[in-house]
Amino acid sequence: MPAKRIDDAPSRTEKLVSLTYALLYRKRGYSRAELREIVDDYRGLGDEAFERKFERDKEDLRQLGIPVETLTEEGFFDGDRQLTRYRILPEKYRLPPVSFDPAEAAALALASKVWKDPVLGTAASRAASRMLLAGLLDAGAAFQGHAARLHAGDAVFTDVLRAAWEEAPIRFTYRAVDGTESHRRVEPWGVGSRFGNWYLVGLDRDRGEERMFRLSRITSGIARLGGTMKRPEGFRIAAHLDRLDPASAMTPAAVELLPGRGLALRIAAADDAGPDGSGREGGAGSGTVTPDGRDRVAFRYHDAEAAAAELAELGPAARVAGPPELRDAVVQRLRAALAAQRAPRPSYQLKPSRPSGRPAATKVVARALDIVAYVVRHGAPTVEETAAHFGLSKAALLEDLAMIRMCGVPNGLPDELIEVEWETGVVTVGNAEGLADPVRLNLLEAFSLTVGLQAILDLPHAGERAAVASALAKLTEAAGEFGQLGRIVSTRLASAEDADRTAVLAQAVHARSVLRLEYHNRVREEITVREVEPVRLLEDGGRTYLQAWCRHAGAPRNFRADRILDATPSGETFEPGARHAGVGEELYTAADTDAVVVLGFSARLGRLVEDYAPTRTAALAGGGTAAEVRIAAPGHLPGLVARHGGEVAVLEPAGQAAAVAEWLESALSLYGKEGL
């Protein structure tokens, strides 16, 4: 007799797991009519409603790496429509056999941990967990001297990646550096990162030529145009991104600074002068003083957006003299920041910061299938072992197991359901032979591990590079169709882009050498001298940091590599001790003495929220987030707001919010009518 059905209709998670099981379980598959009969969620639907729901379910499975095959039954028709059946082929479901030696496994484990983005981080962790059947190995001491943290948090990233892989033309709105927007129709060829920014390379249909687009400047969603395209034969994204050279096509500019301010620009201008101090074109110049007592400093820039952000951050301390396009970009950024700061305070109710709501059904489906494969492969692991492998609490694992127990052929007989037991303290799964093999990688999983391994190939440890390269080769083979992703995706760490600057730091970390640093302290606008015991280099958000025990402060400190003016080994070495264990990989740790403020982040900058370790958060209209955070130096809040040009605002306290608005007004007043 049929298995007893629960009172409530199956959840979406149960439906997708059961659909996967059923389409694997029955070799001849199911027709539309049969699926509409056995799946509760499809019953009673009209033809169009069923088609929409079934197509959405197939797309969810496809994005999980589970392709649903369509079979045509020759000679059989349902009215005018030829009958079709649907099934999942086991050979297209399962991950190809792959094994890694300990060094390769350590590299793969490290690659799975480099992503800060929750979606890609989860995808990478899940993929590595399946590929390393014994569980993730520790990354090993050999890799601890250099850690990498990758971001791909632009809201459009996933859609752009999928379109590039599927060779689908797209349309979007793009913002130029001066703030003007235009609509673009593009054939996406590939995506990759250089100097901390993600780019799309493709054919701009309206301009009829290859163009490169920074993802952070795409201000709309990604719409598919329909039809198909073909990327150029032999295209490799890395070759196109390598054309980005900050040392070339430099633009001369001039800024008028208040005395003692803008030290970074002054240093850059001095570095650009020749060794005799005479200066090159766009170099330090004559150092003239303006009638209102400002120092006129000439410098050169390559990245207009980054230059505009840095200059806006200086606010009233910096007045851009030229070129006009840079001046306009700074004014536009300040205007947008002031508009956001002056906007009526939105309503929100802060709640303790924690993951809210239930995870997406597809995420739970993916985990459920992985749990089944893990348990079947390992025989009878304990509840504790299984929970630890998937990073779950015992209660969360038992909830998943209870859900899996309800899955199988929808409304099937008892022998068509997955048999799950755990009451004795060990987990067993029966009647699930079709799910015993790990699921093959999907696009995001293959991407996250491929790019993660590409990134750590840049780490300056020649001894491990062979293991990383070997792990990447095995991943490419196991990824099936996604093994060709390396042609259309690429990344490079900041330390690789600036190897001369970081080589001495990496060597000091490796040799445990005490370093004497000359460091530009941006907070106090001064150059300080420190002796430090370097623990590791950390790549985060396109920047390199030296994490060290600072003897001067008697505490852990992070030093941005691009603000280290000189690093000289003192000749002394040190042995790792308890103080070095306290040098964690976090870039910011809140202190009780920090000021408490509430910041409002736009939907596009939602990925930044977690970087500020919020204590409480709230959703804002339009997809933004209010976050209560601790700030060590509240005086730098105006610069933070200005840098982000309208996508971050101070919401509370009211006095601080008003002070930021006043600061922005003062900065804009420097530009006269332009700033109004």
C-alpha positions in Angstrom: 0.0 0.0 0.0 1.2 3.6 -0.6 3.4 5.1 2.1 1.5 7.3 4.6 1.5 11.0 3.6 2.1 13.7 6.1 -0.7 16.1 6.7 0.9 19.1 5.2 2.1 19.2 1.6 5.8 18.4 1.2 8.1 21.3 1.4 9.9 22.7 -1.6 13.1 21.0 -0.3 11.4 17.6 0.0 10.0 18.0 -3.5 13.3 18.7 -5.1 15.1 15.9 -3.3 12.3 13.5 -4.1 12.2 14.7 -7.8 15.9 14.0 -8.0 15.5 10.6 -6.4 12.6 9.6 -8.7 14.2 10.7 -11.9 17.3 8.7 -11.0 15.3 5.7 -9.6 13.3 5.0 -12.8 15.4 4.4 -15.9 12.7 5.1 -18.3 11.8 8.4 -16.5 8.4 10.0 -16.1 6.1 11.7 -18.5 4.5 15.1 -17.7 1.2 13.3 -16.9 2.9 11.0 -14.5 4.7 13.8 -12.7 1.4 15.7 -12.4 -0.1 12.7 -10.8 2.5 11.8 -8.2 3.9 15.2 -7.2 1.5 17.0 -4.9 2.8 20.4 -5.9 1.8 19.8 -9.5 -1.7 18.5 -8.9 -4.6 20.6 -10.0 -2.5 23.0 -12.0 -3.4 24.2 -15.4 -1.0 23.4 -18.3 0.7 26.8 -18.2 1.0 26.9 -14.4 2.5 23.4 -14.5 4.9 24.3 -17.2 6.2 27.3 -15.3 6.6 25.4 -12.0 8.2 22.4 -13.6 10.6 24.5 -15.7 11.6 26.4 -12.5 12.2 23.1 -10.7 14.4 21.8 -13.6 16.4 25.1 -13.6 17.0 24.8 -9.8 18.2 21.2 -10.3 20.4 22.3 -13.3 22.0 25.0 -11.2 22.8 22.4 -8.5 24.6 20.5 -11.2 21.8 18.0 -11.9 20.7 18.0 -15.5 17.3 16.7 -16.3 17.3 14.9 -19.7 14.3 15.2 -22.0 13.3 12.0 -24.0 11.0 12.1 -27.0 8.6 9.1 -27.4 8.4 8.7 -31.1 4.9 8.0 -32.4 3.1 8.9 -29.2 1.2 12.2 -28.9 -1.0 13.9 -26.3 -3.2 15.8 -28.7 -1.0 17.8 -31.0 2.0 17.6 -28.6 4.5 14.8 -28.9 4.9 12.9 -25.6 8.1 13.4 -23.7 9.7 11.8 -20.7 12.2 13.2 -18.2 15.0 11.4 -16.4 18.4 12.0 -14.8 21.2 9.9 -16.2 23.4 8.5 -13.4 26.6 9.2 -15.4 25.6 12.8 -15.7 24.7 13.1 -12.1 27.8 11.6 -10.4 31.1 13.3 -9.9 33.9 11.5 -11.8 36.3 9.6 -9.6 39.1 11.8 -8.3 41.7 11.5 -5.6 44.1 13.9 -4.1 47.4 13.3 -2.2 47.8 15.1 1.1 49.5 18.2 -0.4 46.9 18.5 -3.2 44.1 18.1 -0.7 45.6 20.8 1.5 45.7 23.1 -1.6 42.1 22.3 -2.4 41.1 22.9 1.2 42.8 26.3 1.2 41.0 27.2 -2.1 37.7 26.4 -0.5 38.3 28.9 2.3 39.4 31.9 0.3 36.0 33.3 -0.5 34.4 35.9 1.8 31.2 36.0 -0.2 28.6 33.7 1.5 27.3 32.2 -1.8 30.7 31.4 -3.3 32.1 30.4 0.0 29.3 27.9 0.5 29.7 26.6 -3.1 33.5 26.2 -2.7 33.2 24.4 0.7 30.5 22.1 -0.5 32.5 21.2 -3.7 35.7 20.5 -1.8 33.9 18.5 0.8 32.5 16.2 -1.9 35.8 15.9 -3.7 37.7 15.0 -0.5 35.6 12.1 0.7 37.5 11.8 3.9 36.7 15.4 4.8 38.5 18.6 4.4 42.2 18.3 5.5 43.8 21.1 7.4 45.5 23.6 5.1 48.8 22.8 6.8 51.5 24.9 8.3 53.1 25.3 4.9 50.3 27.6 3.8 49.9 29.6 6.9 52.3 32.4 6.1 50.1 33.8 3.4 46.3 33.8 3.5 44.0 34.9 0.7 40.4 36.3 0.9 38.6 36.8 -2.4 35.5 38.9 -3.0 33.1 38.8 -5.9 30.3 40.6 -4.1 29.0 42.8 -6.9 25.3 42.2 -7.2 25.5 41.2 -10.9 28.4 38.9 -10.6 26.6 35.6 -10.7 24.3 36.6 -13.6 27.3 37.9 -15.6 29.2 34.7 -15.0 26.3 32.5 -16.1 25.7 34.6 -19.2 29.4 34.3 -20.2 29.5 30.6 -19.6 26.2 30.0 -21.5 27.2 32.4 -24.3 24.1 34.5 -23.8 24.0 38.2 -24.9 23.0 40.6 -22.1 21.9 44.2 -21.5 22.7 46.4 -18.6 23.1 50.1 -17.5 26.7 51.2 -17.0 28.0 54.2 -15.1 31.0 56.1 -16.3 33.5 57.6 -13.9 31.9 61.0 -14.2 28.5 59.5 -13.1 26.8 59.5 -16.5 24.9 56.3 -17.4 24.3 54.5 -20.6 22.6 51.3 -21.8 24.9 48.6 -23.1 24.3 45.5 -25.2 27.2 43.1 -24.7 28.3 39.6 -25.8 30.0 38.5 -22.6 33.2 36.5 -23.3 34.7 36.2 -19.8 35.1 37.6 -16.3 38.1 38.1 -14.1 39.8 40.3 -11.5 42.9 42.5 -11.5 44.0 45.0 -8.9 41.1 44.1 -6.7 38.4 44.8 -9.3 36.2 42.4 -11.3 35.8 43.0 -15.0 33.7 41.7 -17.9 35.3 41.4 -21.3 33.1 41.2 -24.3 31.8 42.7 -27.5 29.9 45.9 -27.2 27.3 45.4 -29.9 26.4 49.1 -30.2 30.1 50.2 -30.5 31.0 47.2 -32.6 34.3 46.5 -30.7 35.7 44.7 -27.7 35.2 46.5 -24.4 36.1 45.9 -20.8 33.5 46.8 -18.1 34.1 47.0 -14.3 31.3 45.1 -12.6 31.1 47.7 -9.8 29.9 50.3 -12.4 26.9 48.2 -13.6 24.0 49.9 -12.0 21.1 47.7 -13.2 20.2 44.1 -13.2 21.4 41.8 -16.0 18.8 41.2 -18.7 19.2 38.5 -21.4 18.7 39.7 -24.9 17.7 36.3 -26.4 19.5 34.5 -29.1 23.1 33.2 -28.8 26.6 34.4 -29.4 30.0 32.8 -29.9 33.1 33.9 -28.1 36.3 34.3 -30.2 38.2 31.1 -31.0 41.1 30.6 -28.5 39.8 33.3 -26.2 41.5 33.4 -22.8 40.4 36.1 -20.3 43.8 36.2 -18.6 45.4 37.5 -21.8 42.9 40.4 -22.0 43.2 41.3 -18.4 47.0 41.4 -18.5 46.6 44.5 -20.7 45.6 46.4 -17.6 48.8 48.1 -16.6 48.6 50.9 -14.0 52.1 52.0 -15.0 50.9 52.9 -18.5 48.4 55.6 -19.6 48.9 57.6 -16.5 47.0 60.9 -16.4 48.5 64.0 -14.8 46.4 65.7 -12.1 46.8 68.4 -9.5 45.2 68.8 -6.1 45.3 71.7 -3.6 45.8 70.3 -0.1 45.6 71.8 3.4 49.0 71.8 5.1 49.7 68.5 6.7 46.9 66.7 4.9 46.8 64.2 2.0 50.1 62.6 3.0 49.5 59.6 0.6 49.2 62.0 -2.3 52.3 63.9 -1.3 54.3 60.7 -1.0 53.0 59.5 -4.4 54.0 62.9 -5.9 57.5 62.7 -4.4 58.0 59.2 -5.6 57.0 60.3 -9.1 59.7 63.0 -9.1 63.0 62.0 -10.6 66.0 61.1 -8.3 67.3 64.7 -8.7 63.9 66.0 -7.5 63.3 67.8 -10.8 60.1 65.9 -11.4 58.7 64.3 -14.6 55.6 65.3 -16.4 52.8 65.2 -13.9 55.3 64.7 -11.1 55.8 66.6 -7.9 55.9 69.9 -9.7 57.0 73.1 -8.1 55.0 72.7 -4.8 53.4 76.2 -5.1 51.1 77.6 -2.5 47.6 78.8 -3.4 46.3 82.2 -2.2 44.2 80.5 0.5 47.3 78.7 1.9 46.9 75.3 0.3 49.8 73.3 -1.2 49.4 72.6 -4.9 50.6 69.0 -5.4 50.8 67.3 -8.8 50.5 63.6 -9.2 49.5 61.0 -11.8 46.8 58.4 -11.7 45.7 55.4 -13.7 42.4 54.3 -12.1 40.1 57.3 -12.3 37.4 55.7 -10.0 39.9 54.9 -7.3 41.5 58.4 -7.5 38.0 60.0 -7.2 37.2 57.9 -4.2 40.5 58.8 -2.5 40.1 62.5 -3.2 36.5 62.5 -2.1 37.5 60.8 1.2 39.8 63.8 2.0 36.7 66.1 1.8 37.5 69.8 2.7 41.2 69.0 2.9 41.5 68.5 -0.9 40.4 70.6 -3.8 40.9 69.0 -7.2 42.4 71.5 -9.7 42.3 69.2 -12.7 41.8 67.5 -15.0 38.1 68.5 -15.4 36.9 64.9 -15.6 38.5 64.0 -12.3 37.2 67.1 -10.7 33.7 66.3 -12.0 33.9 62.8 -10.7 34.9 63.9 -7.2 32.1 66.5 -7.2 29.6 63.9 -8.3 30.7 61.5 -5.6 30.4 64.2 -2.9 27.0 65.3 -4.2 25.6 61.7 -4.1 27.1 61.2 -0.6 25.4 64.4 0.7 22.1 63.5 -0.9 22.1 60.1 0.8 23.1 61.7 4.1 20.4 64.4 3.9 17.7 61.9 2.9 14.9 61.3 5.5 16.0 58.7 8.0 14.4 55.3 7.0 12.4 53.3 9.5 14.0 50.1 10.8 14.2 47.9 13.9 17.6 46.6 14.7 17.9 43.0 15.8 20.9 40.9 16.9 23.0 40.2 13.9 22.7 36.5 12.9 21.7 34.6 9.8 18.0 35.4 9.4 15.3 33.2 8.0 15.7 29.7 6.6 18.3 29.0 3.9 17.2 28.7 0.3 15.6 25.4 -0.6 18.3 24.7 -3.2 21.0 25.0 -0.5 19.2 22.5 1.7 18.7 20.2 -1.2 22.4 20.3 -2.1 23.3 19.5 1.5 20.8 16.7 1.8 22.1 15.0 -1.3 25.7 15.4 0.0 24.6 13.9 3.4 23.2 10.9 1.7 26.3 10.3 -0.4 28.6 10.9 2.6 26.7 8.4 4.9 26.5 5.7 2.1 30.2 6.0 1.4 31.2 5.9 5.0 28.9 3.1 6.1 27.7 4.2 9.5 29.3 7.4 10.7 28.3 8.7 14.0 25.9 11.6 14.3 28.7 13.8 15.7 31.1 12.9 12.9 28.4 13.6 10.3 27.5 16.9 11.9 31.1 18.0 12.1 31.8 17.1 8.5 29.1 19.4 7.3 29.7 22.1 9.9 26.2 21.6 11.4 24.9 21.5 14.9 23.5 18.2 16.0 20.0 19.6 16.0 20.4 21.0 12.5 21.7 17.6 11.2 18.8 15.7 12.8 16.4 18.2 11.1 18.0 17.4 7.8 17.9 13.7 8.4 14.2 13.9 9.3 13.5 15.7 6.1 15.5 13.1 4.0 13.4 10.4 5.6 10.3 11.9 4.0 11.9 11.8 0.5 11.8 9.3 -2.2 9.5 8.6 -5.2 6.7 11.1 -4.5 3.7 9.3 -2.9 5.6 6.1 -3.6 5.5 2.7 -1.8 7.6 2.1 1.3 10.4 0.5 -0.7 10.5 3.7 -2.9 11.4 6.0 0.0 14.9 6.7 1.4 15.5 4.8 4.6 17.3 6.9 7.3 18.1 5.9 10.8 20.1 7.6 13.5 18.4 6.7 16.8 21.4 4.5 17.9 23.9 7.4 17.6 25.1 6.3 14.1 23.6 7.4 10.8 22.6 4.8 8.2 20.9 5.3 4.9 19.3 2.6 2.8 17.5 2.3 -0.5 19.5 5.2 -1.9 22.1 3.5 -4.1 21.4 6.1 -6.9 22.4 8.9 -4.6 25.5 7.1 -3.3 27.8 9.0 -5.7 28.6 12.6 -5.0 26.8 15.1 -7.3 29.0 16.5 -10.0 30.1 20.1 -9.7 27.8 22.9 -10.8 29.0 26.2 -12.3 29.5 28.2 -9.1 31.3 25.3 -7.4 33.6 24.7 -10.3 34.2 28.5 -10.6 34.9 29.0 -6.9 37.5 26.2 -6.6 39.1 27.0 -10.0 39.6 30.7 -9.2 40.6 29.8 -5.6 43.4 27.6 -6.9 44.4 30.1 -9.5 44.7 32.7 -6.7 46.9 30.6 -4.4 49.2 29.8 -7.3 50.2 33.4 -6.8 51.3 32.7 -3.2 55.1 33.1 -3.0 55.8 29.5 -1.8 57.5 27.6 -4.7 57.5 24.4 -2.7 53.7 24.2 -2.7 53.1 25.5 -6.2 53.5 22.1 -7.8 50.8 20.6 -5.5 48.4 23.5 -6.3 49.0 23.2 -10.0 48.4 19.4 -9.7 45.2 19.9 -7.7 44.0 22.4 -10.4 44.7 19.9 -13.2 42.7 17.2 -11.3 39.8 19.6 -10.6 39.7 20.6 -14.3 39.4 16.9 -15.2 36.7 16.2 -12.6 34.7 19.3 -13.4 33.5 17.8 -16.7 32.1 20.5 -19.0 33.2 23.2 -16.5 36.8 22.1 -16.8 37.1 24.7 -19.5 36.2 27.5 -17.1 39.8 28.5 -16.9 39.5 30.1 -20.3 36.8 32.5 -19.3 37.6 33.2 -15.6 40.8 34.5 -14.1 42.1 36.2 -11.0 45.4 37.5 -9.6 46.3 38.4 -6.1 47.4 41.9 -5.1 50.8 40.6 -4.0 51.4 39.2 -7.5 50.5 42.5 -9.1 53.0 44.3 -6.8 55.6 41.6 -6.2 58.5 44.0 -5.7 56.8 45.6 -2.7 55.7 42.4 -1.1 58.7 40.2 -1.7 60.7 41.4 1.3 57.6 41.0 3.5 57.0 37.5 2.3 60.6 36.6 2.9 60.5 38.0 6.4 57.3 36.0 7.2 59.0 32.9 5.9 62.3 33.5 7.8 60.7 34.9 10.9 62.8 38.0 10.6 62.1 41.1 12.6 61.4 44.1 10.3 61.9 47.8 10.8 59.0 49.5 9.1 58.5 53.1 8.0 54.7 53.3 7.8 52.3 55.9 6.7 49.6 56.1 9.4 46.6 57.3 7.5 44.6 57.9 10.7 47.1 60.4 12.1 48.5 61.6 8.8 52.1 60.8 9.8 55.0 58.5 9.1 55.9 56.2 12.0 58.8 53.8 12.6 58.0 50.4 14.0 59.7 47.1 14.8 57.4 44.2 14.0 57.5 40.4 14.1 55.7 39.4 10.9 53.2 36.5 11.2 51.5 36.4 7.7 50.6 38.3 4.6 46.8 38.6 4.1 45.1 39.3 0.8 41.7 40.9 1.2 39.6 42.9 -1.1 42.4 43.5 -3.6 44.8 44.8 -0.9 47.8 43.1 0.8 48.2 43.4 4.6 51.2 42.5 6.8 49.8 41.0 10.0 52.4 41.2 12.8 53.1 41.6 16.4 54.1 45.3 16.8 56.8 45.8 19.5 56.0 49.5 19.7 52.3 48.9 20.4 52.8 45.7 22.3 49.8 44.2 20.4 48.8 42.7 17.1 48.6 45.2 14.2 47.7 45.1 10.5 49.8 47.1 8.1 48.6 47.8 4.6 51.5 46.9 2.2 50.9 50.0 0.0 51.4 52.2 3.0 54.7 50.6 4.0 57.3 53.1 2.8 60.3 51.0 3.7 60.8 47.5 5.2 64.3 46.6 6.3 65.2 43.3 8.2 66.9 44.2 11.5 69.1 41.1 11.4 67.1 39.6 14.4 64.8 36.6 14.2 62.1 35.5 16.6 60.5 32.3 17.6 56.7 31.9 17.4 55.0 32.3 20.8 51.7 32.9 22.5 51.6 36.5 21.4 51.8 35.5 17.8 48.9 33.1 18.2 46.8 36.2 18.9 47.5 37.7 15.5 44.3 36.5 13.8 43.2 36.8 10.2 40.6 39.4 11.1 41.3 42.9 9.8 39.2 44.6 12.4 38.3 43.6 16.0 35.8 45.8 17.8 36.7 47.1 21.3 34.5 48.2 24.1 35.9 51.7 23.9 34.8 52.1 20.3 32.0 54.4 19.3 28.7 52.8 18.4 27.0 54.1 15.2 24.4 52.8 12.8 25.4 52.8 9.1 23.0 52.4 6.2 24.4 50.3 3.3 22.9 50.2 -0.2 21.8 46.8 -1.6 24.8 46.8 -3.9 27.2 47.2 -0.9 25.5 44.6 1.2 28.6 42.5 1.1 30.5 45.1 3.1 28.2 44.8 6.1 29.9 41.7 7.6 33.3 43.3 7.3 32.2 45.7 10.0 31.2 42.9 12.4 27.8 44.4 13.1 26.2 43.7 16.5 22.6 44.4 15.2 21.2 44.7 11.7 17.9 45.5 10.0 16.6 45.4 6.5 15.9 48.7 4.7 13.5 49.5 1.9 15.0 48.8 -1.5 17.2 45.9 -0.3 19.6 48.0 1.8 20.8 47.2 5.3 21.1 49.2 8.5 24.0 47.9 10.7 25.0 48.8 14.2 28.8 48.8 14.3 31.7 49.9 16.5 34.1 52.4 15.1 37.5 53.1 16.6 37.9 56.5 14.9 34.5 58.2 14.4 36.3 61.2 12.8 36.8 59.1 9.7 33.1 58.5 9.2 32.7 61.5 6.8 35.5 60.2 4.6 33.9 56.7 4.5 30.5 58.2 3.4 32.2 60.4 0.8 34.3 57.5 -0.6 31.2 55.4 -1.3 29.4 58.3 -3.0 25.8 57.8 -1.7 25.9 54.1 -1.0 26.8 54.4 2.7 25.3 56.9 5.2 25.4 57.5 8.9 21.9 56.9 10.4 22.6 57.2 14.1 23.5 59.0 16.3 21.7 62.1 15.0 24.5 64.4 16.0 27.1 62.3 14.1 24.8 62.1 11.0 24.5 65.9 11.1 28.3 66.4 11.4 28.9 64.2 8.4 26.4 66.2 6.3 28.1 69.5 7.4 31.5 68.0 6.5 30.2 67.1 3.0 28.7 70.5 2.5 32.0 72.1 3.4 33.8 69.9 0.9 31.4 70.8 -1.9 31.7 74.5 -1.1 35.3 74.4 -2.4 33.9 74.0 -5.9 31.6 77.0 -5.9 28.6 76.7 -8.2 29.8 73.2 -9.3 29.3 71.9 -5.8 25.8 73.3 -5.3 
